[in-house]
């Protein structure tokens, strides 16, 4: 479980090379840049981290800019979110 700031999502479907239709869902959270700066790589501020999500309904009623606690499944996908203040109240 991790606390993050939700900023948006994309979801839909596409037809793969095998001709089968595949659903996708990605959510975006504000996070720090990963890695080290070098002579050829520089960064400042924060970035949008992209995470796979099990279902777009997970983000139902979560407005962009909301701090949430994210729970991940065994494949590293966001499987459940809860407003951070609600999660803290239960602890």
SETI-284799 format. One record per atom (N, C-alpha, C, CB): x, y, z negated; residue in one letter; atom name. Coordinates in Angstrom, 2 decimals, m for minus. Each point is the difference from the previous one (the first is absolute). Glycine has a CB too. Layout:
<nodes>
[node [X Y Z] "A" "CA"]
...
</nodes>
This chain:
<nodes>
[node [0.84 m1.16 0.00] "X" "N"]
[node [m0.84 1.16 0.00] "X" "CA"]
[node [0.89 1.23 0.00] "X" "C"]
[node [m1.85 m1.23 m1.21] "X" "CB"]
[node [1.45 2.22 1.98] "X" "N"]
[node [0.77 1.24 0.12] "X" "CA"]
[node [m0.97 1.17 0.08] "X" "C"]
[node [1.90 m1.20 1.16] "X" "CB"]
[node [m1.50 2.34 m1.73] "X" "N"]
[node [m0.80 1.21 0.12] "X" "CA"]
[node [0.53 0.81 1.18] "X" "C"]
[node [m0.50 0.03 m2.49] "X" "CB"]
[node [m0.42 0.39 3.38] "X" "N"]
[node [0.37 0.74 1.20] "X" "CA"]
[node [m1.08 1.04 0.29] "X" "C"]
[node [1.27 m1.99 0.91] "X" "CB"]
[node [m0.94 2.95 m0.03] "X" "N"]
[node [m0.97 0.98 0.48] "X" "CA"]
[node [m0.43 m0.40 1.40] "X" "C"]
[node [1.02 1.85 m1.42] "X" "CB"]
[node [m2.30 m2.14 1.57] "X" "N"]
[node [m0.59 m0.43 1.26] "X" "CA"]
[node [m0.15 1.21 0.93] "X" "C"]
[node [m1.21 m1.90 m1.16] "X" "CB"]
[node [1.61 1.75 2.44] "X" "N"]
[node [m0.16 1.11 0.94] "X" "CA"]
[node [m0.77 m0.36 1.27] "X" "C"]
[node [2.12 0.89 m0.89] "X" "CB"]
[node [m2.39 m2.16 1.14] "X" "N"]
[node [m0.79 m0.34 1.18] "X" "CA"]
[node [0.12 m1.47 0.38] "X" "C"]
[node [0.29 2.32 0.78] "X" "CB"]
[node [m1.01 m2.68 0.29] "X" "N"]
[node [0.02 m1.39 0.46] "X" "CA"]
[node [m0.31 m0.09 1.49] "X" "C"]
[node [m0.69 m0.75 m2.30] "X" "CB"]
[node [1.06 m0.36 2.89] "X" "N"]
[node [m0.41 m0.35 1.36] "X" "CA"]
[node [m0.48 m1.45 m0.03] "X" "C"]
[node [1.66 1.64 1.07] "X" "CB"]
[node [m2.68 m1.94 m0.27] "X" "N"]
[node [m0.44 m1.39 0.11] "X" "CA"]
[node [m0.74 m0.18 1.31] "X" "C"]
[node [m0.15 m0.22 m2.50] "X" "CB"]
[node [0.06 m1.01 2.92] "X" "N"]
[node [m0.67 m0.30 1.25] "X" "CA"]
[node [0.34 m1.41 0.45] "X" "C"]
[node [0.04 2.42 0.64] "X" "CB"]
[node [m0.03 m2.62 0.66] "X" "N"]
[node [0.34 m1.31 0.55] "X" "CA"]
[node [0.73 0.18 1.32] "X" "C"]
[node [m2.00 m1.05 m1.14] "X" "CB"]
[node [2.68 0.01 1.54] "X" "N"]
[node [0.70 m0.01 1.28] "X" "CA"]
[node [0.02 m1.43 0.52] "X" "C"]
[node [1.44 1.99 m0.65] "X" "CB"]
[node [m1.23 m2.13 1.94] "X" "N"]
[node [0.11 m1.31 0.63] "X" "CA"]
[node [1.48 m0.31 0.17] "X" "C"]
[node [m2.23 0.25 1.20] "X" "CB"]
[node [2.67 m1.36 m1.78] "X" "N"]
[node [1.39 m0.40 0.06] "X" "CA"]
[node [0.36 m0.66 1.32] "X" "C"]
[node [m0.04 m0.26 m2.45] "X" "CB"]
[node [1.31 m0.06 2.60] "X" "N"]
[node [0.48 m0.68 1.21] "X" "CA"]
[node [m0.68 m1.35 0.21] "X" "C"]
[node [2.20 1.16 m0.29] "X" "CB"]
[node [m2.67 m1.75 m0.81] "X" "N"]
[node [m0.67 m1.30 0.09] "X" "CA"]
[node [m1.47 0.13 0.41] "X" "C"]
[node [1.57 m0.85 m1.73] "X" "CB"]
[node [m2.05 2.10 1.91] "X" "N"]
[node [m1.38 0.24 0.39] "X" "CA"]
[node [m0.98 0.06 m1.16] "X" "C"]
[node [0.54 m1.11 2.11] "X" "CB"]
[node [m0.06 0.85 m3.31] "X" "N"]
[node [m0.86 0.02 m1.17] "X" "CA"]
[node [m0.08 1.41 m0.59] "X" "C"]
[node [0.59 m2.41 m0.47] "X" "CB"]
[node [m1.73 2.73 m0.10] "X" "N"]
[node [m0.18 1.30 m0.65] "X" "CA"]
[node [0.53 m0.08 m1.42] "X" "C"]
[node [m2.03 0.52 1.43] "X" "CB"]
[node [2.79 0.51 m1.83] "X" "N"]
[node [0.60 0.07 m1.34] "X" "CA"]
[node [m0.43 1.30 m0.66] "X" "C"]
[node [1.98 m1.41 0.73] "X" "CB"]
[node [m2.41 1.33 m1.98] "X" "N"]
[node [m0.33 1.18 m0.77] "X" "CA"]
[node [1.24 0.50 m0.72] "X" "C"]
[node [m2.38 m0.79 m0.29] "X" "CB"]
[node [2.45 2.10 0.08] "X" "N"]
[node [1.11 0.56 m0.77] "X" "CA"]
[node [m0.52 1.10 m0.91] "X" "C"]
[node [1.62 m0.55 1.85] "X" "CB"]
[node [m0.89 0.81 m2.91] "X" "N"]
[node [m0.31 1.08 m0.92] "X" "CA"]
[node [1.32 0.44 m0.64] "X" "C"]
[node [m2.37 m0.88 m0.45] "X" "CB"]
[node [2.67 2.17 0.55] "X" "N"]
[node [1.20 0.57 m0.61] "X" "CA"]
[node [m0.41 1.19 m0.86] "X" "C"]
[node [1.45 m0.77 1.94] "X" "CB"]
[node [m0.85 0.89 m3.10] "X" "N"]
[node [m0.24 1.15 m0.87] "X" "CA"]
[node [1.32 0.74 m0.18] "X" "C"]
[node [m1.92 m1.16 m1.20] "X" "CB"]
[node [1.83 2.45 0.93] "X" "N"]
[node [1.18 0.85 m0.12] "X" "CA"]
[node [0.00 0.68 m1.36] "X" "C"]
[node [0.04 0.37 2.50] "X" "CB"]
[node [1.13 m0.38 m3.14] "X" "N"]
[node [0.18 0.60 m1.31] "X" "CA"]
[node [1.22 0.90 0.02] "X" "C"]
[node [m1.08 m1.99 m1.11] "X" "CB"]
[node [1.06 3.05 0.31] "X" "N"]
[node [1.17 0.87 m0.12] "X" "CA"]
[node [1.05 m0.74 m0.81] "X" "C"]
[node [m1.42 2.12 0.14] "X" "CB"]
[node [2.66 m2.07 0.32] "X" "N"]
[node [1.09 m0.64 m0.74] "X" "CA"]
[node [1.33 0.69 0.30] "X" "C"]
[node [m1.24 m2.18 0.05] "X" "CB"]
[node [2.22 1.86 m0.86] "X" "N"]
[node [1.34 0.54 0.22] "X" "CA"]
[node [0.63 m0.68 1.21] "X" "C"]
[node [0.26 0.48 m2.47] "X" "CB"]
[node [0.65 0.21 3.14] "X" "N"]
[node [0.74 m0.61 1.09] "X" "CA"]
[node [0.88 m1.12 m0.54] "X" "C"]
[node [m0.02 2.17 1.29] "X" "CB"]
[node [0.15 m3.23 m0.52] "X" "N"]
[node [0.84 m1.13 m0.39] "X" "CA"]
[node [1.39 0.15 0.61] "X" "C"]
[node [m2.03 m1.48 m0.18] "X" "CB"]
[node [3.01 0.93 m0.48] "X" "N"]
[node [1.36 m0.02 0.53] "X" "CA"]
[node [0.83 1.17 m0.48] "X" "C"]
[node [m0.87 m1.17 1.97] "X" "CB"]
[node [2.05 1.23 m1.44] "X" "N"]
[node [0.97 1.02 m0.39] "X" "CA"]
[node [0.22 0.99 1.14] "X" "C"]
[node [1.12 m1.63 m1.55] "X" "CB"]
[node [m0.91 2.86 1.21] "X" "N"]
[node [0.36 0.99 1.01] "X" "CA"]
[node [1.46 m0.23 0.41] "X" "C"]
[node [m1.66 1.68 m0.93] "X" "CB"]
[node [1.97 m1.29 2.15] "X" "N"]
[node [1.37 m0.16 0.51] "X" "CA"]
[node [0.32 1.19 0.89] "X" "C"]
[node [m0.16 m2.54 m0.10] "X" "CB"]
[node [1.30 2.47 0.77] "X" "N"]
[node [0.38 1.06 0.94] "X" "CA"]
[node [m0.98 0.11 1.16] "X" "C"]
[node [2.39 m0.36 m0.63] "X" "CB"]
[node [m3.09 m0.75 0.95] "X" "N"]
[node [m0.90 0.01 1.15] "X" "CA"]
[node [m1.47 m0.16 m0.37] "X" "C"]
[node [1.86 m0.94 1.31] "X" "CB"]
[node [m2.16 0.73 m2.58] "X" "N"]
[node [m1.39 m0.16 m0.43] "X" "CA"]
[node [m0.28 0.91 m1.19] "X" "C"]
[node [m0.03 m2.39 0.82] "X" "CB"]
[node [m0.94 3.27 m0.64] "X" "N"]
[node [m0.36 0.95 m1.05] "X" "CA"]
[node [m1.51 0.00 m0.19] "X" "C"]
[node [2.01 1.42 0.53] "X" "CB"]
[node [m2.47 m1.15 m1.73] "X" "N"]
[node [m1.43 0.12 m0.25] "X" "CA"]
[node [m0.24 0.87 m1.21] "X" "C"]
[node [m0.40 m2.25 1.02] "X" "CB"]
[node [m0.82 2.78 m1.08] "X" "N"]
[node [m0.41 0.83 m1.13] "X" "CA"]
[node [m1.50 m0.18 m0.19] "X" "C"]
[node [1.87 1.69 0.43] "X" "CB"]
[node [m2.35 m1.47 m1.60] "X" "N"]
[node [m1.43 m0.12 m0.27] "X" "CA"]
[node [m0.42 m1.44 m0.18] "X" "C"]
[node [m0.38 2.06 1.30] "X" "CB"]
[node [m0.80 m2.38 m0.81] "X" "N"]
[node [m0.55 m1.34 m0.16] "X" "CA"]
[node [m0.52 m0.48 1.35] "X" "C"]
[node [m0.62 0.47 m2.42] "X" "CB"]
[node [0.33 m1.74 2.52] "X" "N"]
[node [m0.45 m0.58 1.27] "X" "CA"]
[node [m1.31 m0.75 m0.20] "X" "C"]
[node [2.38 m0.19 0.80] "X" "CB"]
[node [m2.97 m0.23 0.31] "X" "N"]
[node [m1.19 m0.84 m0.04] "X" "CA"]
[node [0.43 m1.45 0.17] "X" "C"]
[node [m1.46 1.85 0.94] "X" "CB"]
[node [1.25 m2.64 m1.97] "X" "N"]
[node [0.31 m1.43 0.08] "X" "CA"]
[node [m1.20 m0.76 0.53] "X" "C"]
[node [1.62 0.21 m1.91] "X" "CB"]
[node [m1.39 m1.13 2.83] "X" "N"]
[node [m1.06 m0.78 0.63] "X" "CA"]
[node [m0.02 m1.40 m0.61] "X" "C"]
[node [0.21 1.32 2.15] "X" "CB"]
[node [m1.40 m1.76 m2.56] "X" "N"]
[node [m0.18 m1.32 m0.60] "X" "CA"]
[node [m1.15 m0.72 0.70] "X" "C"]
[node [0.89 0.84 m2.23] "X" "CB"]
[node [m0.72 m2.13 2.43] "X" "N"]
[node [m1.10 m0.80 0.52] "X" "CA"]
[node [m1.06 m0.13 m1.10] "X" "C"]
[node [1.55 m1.28 1.57] "X" "CB"]
[node [m2.80 1.16 m1.16] "X" "N"]
[node [m1.11 m0.07 m0.93] "X" "CA"]
[node [m0.90 m1.16 0.41] "X" "C"]
[node [0.10 2.50 m0.44] "X" "CB"]
[node [m0.69 m3.18 m0.53] "X" "N"]
[node [m0.82 m1.17 0.32] "X" "CA"]
[node [m1.35 0.34 0.61] "X" "C"]
[node [1.14 m1.16 m1.84] "X" "CB"]
[node [m1.69 2.34 1.52] "X" "N"]
[node [m1.34 0.36 0.47] "X" "CA"]
[node [m0.20 1.50 m0.14] "X" "C"]
[node [m0.89 m2.27 m0.65] "X" "CB"]
[node [0.35 2.95 1.68] "X" "N"]
[node [m0.21 1.45 m0.11] "X" "CA"]
[node [m0.99 0.39 m1.10] "X" "C"]
[node [0.51 0.16 2.42] "X" "CB"]
[node [m1.40 m1.07 m2.81] "X" "N"]
[node [m0.96 0.32 m1.05] "X" "CA"]
[node [0.65 0.23 m1.36] "X" "C"]
[node [m1.66 m1.35 1.25] "X" "CB"]
[node [2.90 0.91 m1.40] "X" "N"]
[node [0.74 0.23 m1.24] "X" "CA"]
[node [0.12 1.49 m0.29] "X" "C"]
[node [1.27 m2.13 0.36] "X" "CB"]
[node [m1.15 2.94 0.70] "X" "N"]
[node [0.19 1.44 m0.18] "X" "CA"]
[node [m1.32 0.77 0.01] "X" "C"]
[node [2.23 m0.24 1.08] "X" "CB"]
[node [m3.35 m0.46 m1.05] "X" "N"]
[node [m1.32 0.62 m0.02] "X" "CA"]
[node [m0.13 0.90 m1.23] "X" "C"]
[node [m0.99 m1.97 1.25] "X" "CB"]
[node [0.57 3.19 m1.05] "X" "N"]
[node [m0.19 0.99 m1.08] "X" "CA"]
[node [1.30 0.48 m0.64] "X" "C"]
[node [m2.18 m1.07 m0.42] "X" "CB"]
[node [3.32 0.86 1.06] "X" "N"]
[node [1.27 0.55 m0.48] "X" "CA"]
[node [0.38 1.13 0.95] "X" "C"]
[node [0.76 m2.24 m1.02] "X" "CB"]
[node [m0.74 3.45 0.52] "X" "N"]
[node [0.29 1.17 0.84] "X" "CA"]
[node [1.51 0.18 0.14] "X" "C"]
[node [m2.15 1.09 m0.73] "X" "CB"]
[node [2.61 m0.64 1.90] "X" "N"]
[node [1.43 0.33 0.14] "X" "CA"]
[node [0.42 0.99 m1.09] "X" "C"]
[node [m0.14 m0.40 2.50] "X" "CB"]
[node [1.33 0.16 m3.03] "X" "N"]
[node [0.52 0.82 m1.09] "X" "CA"]
[node [m0.24 m0.59 m1.38] "X" "C"]
[node [m0.37 1.95 1.44] "X" "CB"]
[node [m0.36 m3.07 m1.50] "X" "N"]
[node [m0.32 m0.64 m1.27] "X" "CA"]
[node [1.16 m0.88 m0.45] "X" "C"]
[node [m2.45 0.04 0.57] "X" "CB"]
[node [2.81 0.05 m1.87] "X" "N"]
[node [0.99 m0.90 m0.57] "X" "CA"]
[node [m0.70 m1.32 m0.31] "X" "C"]
[node [1.36 1.93 m0.97] "X" "CB"]
[node [m0.78 m3.02 1.47] "X" "N"]
[node [m0.59 m1.32 m0.18] "X" "CA"]
[node [1.05 m0.97 m0.54] "X" "C"]
[node [m1.63 0.45 1.87] "X" "CB"]
[node [1.13 m1.49 m2.49] "X" "N"]
[node [0.85 m1.13 m0.37] "X" "CA"]
[node [m0.26 m1.08 1.03] "X" "C"]
[node [m0.03 0.57 m2.51] "X" "CB"]
[node [1.09 m1.04 3.17] "X" "N"]
[node [m0.10 m0.99 1.07] "X" "CA"]
[node [0.37 m1.38 m0.53] "X" "C"]
[node [0.54 1.76 1.72] "X" "CB"]
[node [m1.30 m2.74 m1.29] "X" "N"]
[node [0.28 m1.40 m0.33] "X" "CA"]
[node [0.24 m0.73 1.32] "X" "C"]
[node [m1.42 0.07 m2.14] "X" "CB"]
[node [2.46 m0.88 2.20] "X" "N"]
[node [0.43 m0.65 1.23] "X" "CA"]
[node [m0.23 m1.50 m0.07] "X" "C"]
[node [1.71 1.79 0.34] "X" "CB"]
[node [m2.02 m2.40 0.81] "X" "N"]
[node [m0.14 m1.45 0.05] "X" "CA"]
[node [1.37 m0.65 0.20] "X" "C"]
[node [m2.33 0.23 0.93] "X" "CB"]
[node [2.36 m1.54 m0.82] "X" "N"]
[node [1.26 m0.73 0.12] "X" "CA"]
[node [0.74 0.29 1.31] "X" "C"]
[node [m1.00 m1.78 m1.42] "X" "CB"]
[node [0.30 2.36 2.40] "X" "N"]
[node [0.63 0.36 1.28] "X" "CA"]
[node [0.44 1.46 0.02] "X" "C"]
[node [m1.40 m1.72 1.14] "X" "CB"]
[node [1.27 2.44 m2.26] "X" "N"]
[node [0.43 1.40 m0.07] "X" "CA"]
[node [m1.01 0.99 0.53] "X" "C"]
[node [2.28 m0.83 0.20] "X" "CB"]
[node [m3.50 0.38 0.07] "X" "N"]
[node [m1.05 0.89 0.50] "X" "CA"]
[node [m0.75 0.62 m1.18] "X" "C"]
[node [m0.23 m1.39 2.11] "X" "CB"]
[node [m0.24 2.62 m1.92] "X" "N"]
[node [m0.84 0.63 m1.01] "X" "CA"]
[node [m1.31 m0.78 m0.02] "X" "C"]
[node [1.08 2.32 0.32] "X" "CB"]
[node [m1.41 m2.89 m1.48] "X" "N"]
[node [m1.19 m0.84 m0.12] "X" "CA"]
[node [m1.08 0.65 m0.86] "X" "C"]
[node [1.46 m1.98 0.28] "X" "CB"]
[node [m1.08 2.97 m1.09] "X" "N"]
[node [m0.95 0.66 m0.88] "X" "CA"]
[node [0.60 1.33 m0.42] "X" "C"]
[node [m0.95 m2.22 m0.83] "X" "CB"]
[node [0.13 3.26 0.73] "X" "N"]
[node [0.44 1.28 m0.54] "X" "CA"]
[node [m1.01 0.48 m1.02] "X" "C"]
[node [1.20 0.58 2.15] "X" "CB"]
[node [m0.71 0.19 m3.09] "X" "N"]
[node [m0.84 0.57 m1.03] "X" "CA"]
[node [0.52 1.40 m0.28] "X" "C"]
[node [m0.54 m2.28 m1.01] "X" "CB"]
[node [m0.34 3.24 0.81] "X" "N"]
[node [0.46 1.35 m0.35] "X" "CA"]
[node [0.91 m0.11 m1.21] "X" "C"]
[node [m2.13 1.08 0.91] "X" "CB"]
[node [3.25 m0.40 m0.89] "X" "N"]
[node [1.02 m0.14 m1.04] "X" "CA"]
[node [m0.55 0.31 m1.39] "X" "C"]
[node [1.73 0.61 1.68] "X" "CB"]
[node [m2.57 0.41 m1.80] "X" "N"]
[node [m0.53 0.36 m1.32] "X" "CA"]
[node [m0.89 m1.10 m0.56] "X" "C"]
[node [0.12 2.42 0.63] "X" "CB"]
[node [m0.82 m3.16 0.24] "X" "N"]
[node [m0.83 m1.13 m0.44] "X" "CA"]
[node [0.89 m1.15 m0.46] "X" "C"]
[node [m1.84 0.69 1.60] "X" "CB"]
[node [2.89 m0.97 m0.84] "X" "N"]
[node [0.92 m1.09 m0.35] "X" "CA"]
[node [0.68 0.29 m1.33] "X" "C"]
[node [0.36 m0.49 2.43] "X" "CB"]
[node [0.06 1.74 m2.67] "X" "N"]
[node [0.66 0.36 m1.26] "X" "CA"]
[node [m0.96 m0.12 m1.18] "X" "C"]
[node [1.53 1.54 1.26] "X" "CB"]
[node [m2.79 m1.19 m1.06] "X" "N"]
[node [m0.99 m0.07 m1.08] "X" "CA"]
[node [m0.23 m1.43 m0.47] "X" "C"]
[node [m1.09 2.05 0.92] "X" "CB"]
[node [1.25 m3.02 0.01] "X" "N"]
[node [m0.21 m1.41 m0.34] "X" "CA"]
[node [1.19 m0.60 m0.75] "X" "C"]
[node [m1.45 m0.21 2.00] "X" "CB"]
[node [2.63 0.84 m1.90] "X" "N"]
[node [1.21 m0.54 m0.66] "X" "CA"]
[node [0.00 0.21 m1.48] "X" "C"]
[node [1.25 0.42 2.07] "X" "CB"]
</nodes>
